[in-house]
Amino acid sequence: MRKRLVMRAVAILVAALALPFAPAVAQDIPASRIPNVIAPAGVEAERVSVVVDPGLTSNKQLRSTALRRARKAMQAGEPVTADQLRALAEAGDGLAAQRYVRLLQAKTVKGTPSDLAYFSAIAVGTGRVWTLGAMIDAMHSLDPQTEPKARINKYIQVLYPHAWAGNRLAFEAVVDFNGEGRLFGPLSERTRVRILEEAQKQGDGRIELGMAMGLLERAAEAGAAGDQHLTDARALLQVAAQSNHLAVSTTAANLLRHTAVGQGADE
């Protein structure tokens, strides 16, 4: 009984701590749980770019004479229709994809969040990283049950290389969209290990703290069956408590103290 009360108190504390946090999540973390309790990493960390797919590099790759003409017109700065831009983007032209995304954002053409995410991904994949924010924002609106698998594969193809290269936005998106019921599905052990390795390189403890908070919520929900979640959470909190950022280390230390009361407590 005592342990149940302790875990209930921890769940309340976790929920309270989550209130001022900015969107981004991790495996086993409820939505919007990576804590934004330190200063942003800066634009440099968000501009890290990787050319995942060279895309369309020659007009010869286009089968249609009309599209070849449209591409030449686009490159010359001449007017190109929205339909032509979309067709060129679907053929792999990153510049056309970027321009089509701008039309979608301006609502000049009708499109779904899936369209915005997908064509942004084409642009980002060819090195136009300034479209990454639009891609991730749109992805938050997607339904894992209905989003086409081919498009999900595209998001994965684009996000993972950017994340591992050090792009902060991409990294937090990889953490965010992995998990049961999320866009990328259950987190694999390989990806979990890689996430923790990259989080350690960043050294600010935010990812570990967020993952620990999610595990604590699951432990509270599971009751006696949540012992492993509690153990795993405390291991992550030990790492986060070593952060050089006071807000992260203090939050982790507080959670460690609360959960220590429940360690070994009788039901």
C-alpha positions as CSV (number, residue, x, y, z in Angstrom):
1,M,0.0,0.0,0.0
2,R,2.8,2.4,0.9
3,K,4.6,1.8,-2.4
4,R,1.3,2.5,-4.3
5,L,0.9,5.8,-2.5
6,V,4.5,6.7,-3.2
7,M,4.2,5.9,-6.9
8,R,0.9,7.9,-7.0
9,A,2.8,10.9,-5.5
10,V,5.6,10.4,-8.1
11,A,3.0,10.4,-10.9
12,I,1.6,13.7,-9.7
13,L,5.0,15.2,-9.4
14,V,5.9,14.0,-12.9
15,A,2.7,15.5,-14.3
16,A,3.4,18.8,-12.5
17,L,7.0,18.9,-13.8
18,A,5.8,18.4,-17.3
19,L,3.6,21.5,-17.4
20,P,6.2,24.0,-18.6
21,F,7.9,21.6,-20.9
22,A,8.0,22.1,-24.7
23,P,6.8,19.5,-27.3
24,A,9.1,16.5,-28.1
25,V,8.9,13.0,-26.7
26,A,10.8,9.7,-26.3
27,Q,10.0,6.0,-26.2
28,D,7.8,5.2,-23.2
29,I,7.1,8.9,-22.8
30,P,3.6,10.4,-23.0
31,A,3.2,13.2,-25.5
32,S,5.3,16.4,-25.0
33,R,7.6,15.1,-22.4
34,I,11.2,15.9,-23.3
35,P,11.8,18.8,-20.9
36,N,12.7,22.1,-22.4
37,V,14.3,23.3,-19.2
38,I,17.5,24.7,-20.7
39,A,18.5,27.2,-23.4
40,P,18.0,26.0,-27.0
41,A,21.0,24.4,-28.6
42,G,21.2,27.2,-31.2
43,V,20.5,27.4,-34.9
44,E,23.8,25.7,-35.7
45,A,22.5,22.4,-34.2
46,E,19.3,22.8,-36.3
47,R,21.2,23.5,-39.5
48,V,23.2,20.3,-39.6
49,S,22.4,18.9,-43.1
50,V,22.8,15.5,-44.7
51,V,22.1,14.7,-48.4
52,V,20.2,11.5,-47.9
53,D,19.1,11.3,-51.5
54,P,20.6,13.3,-54.4
55,G,17.2,13.2,-56.0
56,L,16.6,14.4,-59.5
57,T,20.0,15.5,-61.0
58,S,19.3,15.6,-64.7
59,N,16.4,16.4,-67.0
60,K,17.2,13.1,-68.8
61,Q,15.8,11.3,-65.7
62,L,12.3,12.7,-66.6
63,R,10.3,10.7,-69.0
64,S,7.9,13.5,-69.9
65,T,8.9,16.2,-72.3
66,A,6.4,18.5,-70.5
67,L,8.2,18.0,-67.2
68,R,11.6,18.5,-68.7
69,R,10.4,21.9,-70.0
70,A,8.8,22.7,-66.7
71,R,12.0,21.9,-64.8
72,K,14.1,24.1,-67.2
73,A,11.5,26.9,-66.6
74,M,11.7,26.5,-62.9
75,Q,15.5,26.6,-62.9
76,A,15.4,29.7,-65.1
77,G,13.0,31.4,-62.6
78,E,10.0,31.3,-65.0
79,P,6.5,30.6,-63.8
80,V,5.7,26.9,-63.1
81,T,2.3,25.6,-62.1
82,A,1.6,23.9,-58.8
83,D,0.8,20.6,-60.5
84,Q,4.1,20.8,-62.3
85,L,6.0,21.5,-59.1
86,R,4.3,18.5,-57.4
87,A,5.1,16.2,-60.3
88,L,8.7,17.3,-60.3
89,A,8.9,16.8,-56.6
90,E,7.5,13.3,-56.9
91,A,10.2,12.7,-59.4
92,G,12.8,13.6,-56.8
93,D,13.5,17.3,-57.4
94,G,14.3,18.8,-54.1
95,L,13.9,22.4,-55.3
96,A,10.5,21.7,-56.7
97,A,9.5,20.0,-53.4
98,Q,10.6,23.0,-51.4
99,R,8.7,25.4,-53.6
100,Y,5.6,23.2,-53.4
101,V,5.9,23.1,-49.7
102,R,5.8,26.9,-49.7
103,L,2.6,26.8,-51.7
104,L,1.1,24.3,-49.2
105,Q,2.1,26.5,-46.2
106,A,0.6,29.6,-47.9
107,K,-2.5,27.5,-48.7
108,T,-2.2,28.6,-52.3
109,V,-2.9,24.9,-53.1
110,K,-4.9,22.4,-51.1
111,G,-3.0,19.7,-49.3
112,T,-3.1,17.5,-46.2
113,P,-0.6,17.5,-43.3
114,S,0.7,14.3,-44.9
115,D,1.4,16.1,-48.1
116,L,3.2,18.9,-46.2
117,A,5.3,16.3,-44.3
118,Y,6.1,14.2,-47.4
119,F,7.2,16.9,-49.7
120,S,9.1,18.6,-47.0
121,A,10.9,15.3,-46.5
122,I,11.8,15.2,-50.2
123,A,13.3,18.7,-49.9
124,V,15.2,17.9,-46.6
125,G,16.5,14.7,-48.1
126,T,18.2,16.6,-50.9
127,G,19.9,18.9,-48.4
128,R,17.4,21.7,-48.0
129,V,17.4,21.4,-44.2
130,W,15.5,24.7,-43.6
131,T,12.3,22.7,-44.5
132,L,12.9,20.3,-41.6
133,G,10.8,22.3,-39.1
134,A,7.8,22.2,-41.4
135,M,8.2,18.5,-42.0
136,I,8.3,17.7,-38.2
137,D,5.4,20.0,-37.4
138,A,3.3,18.4,-40.0
139,M,4.3,14.9,-38.8
140,H,2.8,15.6,-35.4
141,S,-0.7,15.8,-37.1
142,L,-0.4,12.4,-38.8
143,D,-2.3,9.3,-37.8
144,P,0.0,6.2,-37.5
145,Q,-2.9,4.0,-38.6
146,T,-3.7,5.8,-41.8
147,E,-0.4,7.3,-43.0
148,P,0.9,5.4,-46.0
149,K,3.8,3.1,-45.2
150,A,5.9,4.5,-48.1
151,R,5.7,8.0,-46.7
152,I,6.6,6.8,-43.2
153,N,9.6,5.1,-44.7
154,K,10.6,8.4,-46.3
155,Y,10.4,10.2,-43.0
156,I,12.6,7.6,-41.4
157,Q,15.0,7.7,-44.3
158,V,15.4,11.5,-43.8
159,L,15.3,11.9,-40.1
160,Y,17.6,9.2,-38.9
161,P,20.8,10.3,-40.8
162,H,20.2,14.0,-39.7
163,A,19.7,12.9,-36.1
164,W,22.9,10.8,-36.0
165,A,24.8,13.7,-37.7
166,G,23.9,16.0,-34.8
167,N,20.8,17.9,-36.0
168,R,18.9,18.6,-32.7
169,L,15.5,18.9,-34.3
170,A,15.9,15.6,-36.2
171,F,17.2,13.9,-33.1
172,E,14.3,14.9,-30.9
173,A,11.9,13.9,-33.7
174,V,13.4,10.4,-33.9
175,V,12.9,10.1,-30.1
176,D,9.4,11.6,-30.4
177,F,8.0,9.4,-33.2
178,N,9.3,6.0,-31.9
179,G,7.1,4.1,-29.5
180,E,3.9,2.0,-29.2
181,G,1.1,3.7,-31.1
182,R,3.4,6.3,-32.6
183,L,4.3,7.1,-36.2
184,F,7.4,4.9,-36.4
185,G,6.1,2.1,-34.3
186,P,7.8,0.3,-31.3
187,L,11.3,1.4,-30.6
188,S,13.9,-1.2,-31.5
189,E,16.6,-2.0,-29.0
190,R,19.2,-0.9,-31.6
191,T,17.6,2.5,-31.9
192,R,17.1,2.9,-28.2
193,V,20.8,2.3,-27.6
194,R,21.7,4.7,-30.3
195,I,19.4,7.4,-28.9
196,L,21.0,7.0,-25.5
197,E,24.5,7.2,-27.0
198,E,23.6,10.4,-28.9
199,A,21.9,11.9,-25.8
200,Q,25.1,11.2,-23.8
201,K,27.1,13.1,-26.4
202,Q,24.8,16.1,-26.0
203,G,25.4,15.8,-22.3
204,D,22.5,18.0,-21.1
205,G,20.5,15.1,-19.6
206,R,17.2,16.2,-21.2
207,I,16.6,13.0,-23.1
208,E,17.4,10.8,-20.1
209,L,15.2,12.9,-17.9
210,G,12.3,12.7,-20.3
211,M,12.6,9.0,-20.7
212,A,12.8,8.5,-17.0
213,M,9.6,10.6,-16.4
214,G,7.7,8.4,-18.9
215,L,8.9,5.2,-17.2
216,L,7.9,6.6,-13.8
217,E,4.4,7.2,-15.2
218,R,4.2,3.6,-16.5
219,A,5.5,2.3,-13.2
220,A,2.8,4.2,-11.3
221,E,0.1,2.8,-13.7
222,A,1.5,-0.8,-13.5
223,G,1.6,-0.9,-9.7
224,A,3.6,-3.9,-8.4
225,A,4.3,-4.9,-12.0
226,G,6.1,-1.7,-12.6
227,D,9.2,-2.5,-10.6
228,Q,11.4,-2.8,-13.7
229,H,10.1,0.5,-15.1
230,L,11.1,2.1,-11.7
231,T,14.5,0.5,-11.8
232,D,15.1,1.6,-15.4
233,A,13.9,5.1,-14.6
234,R,16.2,5.5,-11.7
235,A,19.2,4.5,-13.8
236,L,18.3,7.2,-16.3
237,L,17.7,9.7,-13.5
238,Q,21.2,9.0,-12.2
239,V,22.6,10.1,-15.5
240,A,20.4,13.2,-15.8
241,A,21.3,14.2,-12.2
242,Q,24.9,14.7,-13.4
243,S,23.8,17.3,-16.0
244,N,25.7,20.6,-15.9
245,H,22.3,22.3,-16.4
246,L,20.8,23.1,-13.0
247,A,17.1,22.7,-14.0
248,V,17.8,19.2,-15.4
249,S,20.0,18.0,-12.5
250,T,17.7,19.4,-9.9
251,T,14.6,17.8,-11.4
252,A,16.3,14.5,-11.7
253,A,17.6,14.7,-8.2
254,N,14.1,15.4,-6.8
255,L,12.7,12.5,-8.7
256,L,15.4,10.2,-7.4
257,R,14.6,11.3,-3.8
258,H,10.9,10.6,-4.3
259,T,11.4,7.2,-5.9
260,A,14.0,6.2,-3.3
261,V,11.2,6.2,-0.7
262,G,9.4,3.5,-2.8
263,Q,12.5,1.3,-3.3
264,G,11.9,-1.8,-1.4
265,A,8.7,-0.5,0.2
266,D,6.0,-3.1,1.1
267,E,2.8,-3.2,-0.8
